[in-house]
Structures are given as structure tokens and as C-alpha cells.
Amino acid sequence: QVQLVESGGGSVQPGGSLKLSCQVSGLNLGYHMIGWFRQAPGKEREGVSCFGIGQTKHADSVQGRFTISRDDAKNTVYLQMDSLTPEDTAVYYCAAPQYYSGLYYCGLDTNEYNYWGQGTQVTVSS
């Protein structure tokens, strides 16, 4: 059974940092990309960052501020978020596709992912 569990969300002031974790079970990270997505109230879910086999990618809105990393020993993917702004406020989800993702590829389209975590709230406010 595939499970993804996010943690690390919370409230932070503008300019602050948070580090999200996505604990994955039932999947081998060596064969599957992991994506981070977010959904703000009244908006569609959007791709933030992804970690594939030999590639990482970030949305333009977070490029240079967010870093994605992976610890294979812990089967966990992290999202380090720095220089946070109120526009980053959202529920953050991690997700994985059902099948092998291929080499040198990761995507930020929600349609590419089959398994989703329950989400963790990130609030950036003064």
C-alpha cells in the first residue's frame, strides 16, 4: 500500500523559512519521481517542485527560494522553503505517480501523479 505523509507545516512571518517532509512508504524512490504541490483557498492545485531520477524542477514562482532534496535511506523527500511571502500560503501536498517515471524527468502537472498525501498547512503572515 502506497502512503505519503507530509509534515513540517506551520505559521511563519514573511521572510521566514520552513522545511516540509514527505515520508513515502510502498514505493521505491529510486524509480519514482516525487512532486510537491500546493493549493491556496479558491485556487487550483499547482506544482511547486519535483525530484525525479536525475532531475529536479521548480516552478518559476519559487525558483531560487525553494530547494527539494531526498534521503533515500529514510525514503523521505524534503522541501526547504526560504524567503517565504504571504503568496506562499497554501496547503502543501506531496505526490507520486503509480509507474516508473523515467530517467532525467520530473513533472509539475497534477495529472502525472496518482498517490497523494493528506497535505500540511503553510501560513505566511505578519
C-alpha positions as CSV (number, residue, x, y, z in Angstrom):
1,Q,0.0,0.0,0.0
2,V,1.4,3.4,-1.0
3,Q,1.3,6.1,1.6
4,L,2.7,9.6,1.6
5,V,2.7,11.6,4.8
6,E,3.6,15.3,4.9
7,S,4.8,17.1,7.9
8,G,6.5,20.4,8.8
9,G,3.9,22.9,8.0
10,G,3.1,25.8,10.3
11,S,2.9,29.6,10.6
12,V,5.8,31.9,9.8
13,Q,6.4,35.6,9.2
14,P,7.3,36.9,5.8
15,G,10.9,36.3,5.0
16,G,11.0,33.2,7.2
17,S,11.7,29.6,6.4
18,L,10.0,26.2,6.8
19,K,11.1,22.7,5.9
20,L,8.5,20.2,4.8
21,S,9.0,16.5,4.8
22,C,7.2,13.8,2.8
23,Q,7.6,10.3,4.2
24,V,7.0,7.7,1.5
25,S,6.1,4.1,2.0
26,G,5.2,1.4,-0.5
27,L,7.3,3.0,-3.3
28,N,11.0,2.9,-4.2
29,L,12.2,6.5,-4.6
30,G,14.8,5.2,-7.0
31,Y,12.1,4.5,-9.6
32,H,9.5,7.2,-8.9
33,M,9.6,11.0,-9.0
34,I,8.0,12.9,-6.1
35,G,6.3,16.2,-6.6
36,W,5.3,18.9,-4.2
37,F,2.1,20.8,-4.9
38,R,0.1,23.5,-3.2
39,Q,-3.4,24.7,-3.2
40,A,-4.5,28.1,-1.8
41,P,-8.1,28.9,-1.0
42,G,-10.2,29.4,-4.1
43,K,-7.3,28.4,-6.4
44,E,-6.4,25.3,-8.4
45,R,-3.7,23.0,-7.1
46,E,-0.3,23.9,-8.7
47,G,3.0,22.2,-9.0
48,V,5.8,23.7,-6.9
49,S,8.8,21.4,-7.1
50,C,9.7,17.8,-8.1
51,F,12.5,15.4,-7.7
52,G,13.0,12.8,-10.4
53,I,15.6,10.3,-11.4
54,G,18.4,12.6,-12.3
55,Q,16.4,15.8,-12.4
56,T,14.8,18.4,-10.2
57,K,12.5,21.2,-11.2
58,H,10.9,24.2,-9.6
59,A,8.0,26.5,-10.6
60,D,9.1,30.0,-11.6
61,S,7.3,31.4,-8.6
62,V,9.6,29.5,-6.2
63,Q,12.8,29.3,-8.2
64,G,15.7,30.4,-6.1
65,R,13.7,30.3,-2.8
66,F,12.7,26.6,-2.5
67,T,15.0,23.6,-2.5
68,I,14.0,20.0,-2.9
69,S,16.1,17.1,-1.6
70,R,15.8,13.4,-0.9
71,D,17.1,11.0,1.7
72,D,16.8,7.5,0.2
73,A,17.8,5.8,3.5
74,K,14.7,7.4,5.1
75,N,12.5,7.2,1.9
76,T,11.8,10.9,2.5
77,V,11.7,13.9,0.3
78,Y,12.1,17.4,1.7
79,L,11.1,20.9,0.6
80,Q,13.2,23.7,2.1
81,M,11.3,26.9,1.7
82,D,13.1,30.2,2.3
83,S,12.2,33.9,1.9
84,L,8.5,33.0,2.3
85,T,5.9,35.5,1.3
86,P,2.1,35.6,2.0
87,E,1.6,34.4,-1.6
88,D,3.1,31.1,-0.5
89,T,0.3,30.5,2.0
90,A,-1.5,27.2,1.0
91,V,-1.9,23.6,1.8
92,Y,1.1,21.7,0.6
93,Y,0.9,18.2,-0.8
94,C,3.4,15.6,-1.9
95,A,2.5,13.1,-4.6
96,A,3.9,10.2,-6.5
97,P,3.0,8.5,-9.8
98,Q,2.0,4.9,-10.0
99,Y,4.5,3.9,-12.6
100,Y,8.3,4.3,-13.2
101,S,8.9,7.9,-14.1
102,G,11.8,7.5,-16.4
103,L,15.3,8.9,-16.4
104,Y,16.1,12.6,-16.3
105,Y,12.5,13.7,-15.9
106,C,10.1,15.1,-13.4
107,G,6.9,16.9,-13.9
108,L,4.7,19.5,-12.2
109,D,1.4,18.5,-13.7
110,T,-1.1,17.1,-11.2
111,N,-2.3,14.7,-13.9
112,E,1.0,12.9,-13.8
113,Y,0.5,11.8,-10.2
114,N,-1.7,9.1,-8.7
115,Y,-0.9,9.0,-5.0
116,W,-1.3,12.0,-2.7
117,G,-0.6,12.8,0.9
118,Q,-3.1,14.5,3.2
119,G,-1.5,17.9,3.0
120,T,0.1,20.2,5.5
121,Q,-0.9,23.9,6.0
122,V,1.7,26.6,5.5
123,T,0.6,30.1,6.5
124,V,2.8,33.2,5.9
125,S,1.6,36.2,7.7
126,S,2.8,39.1,9.8
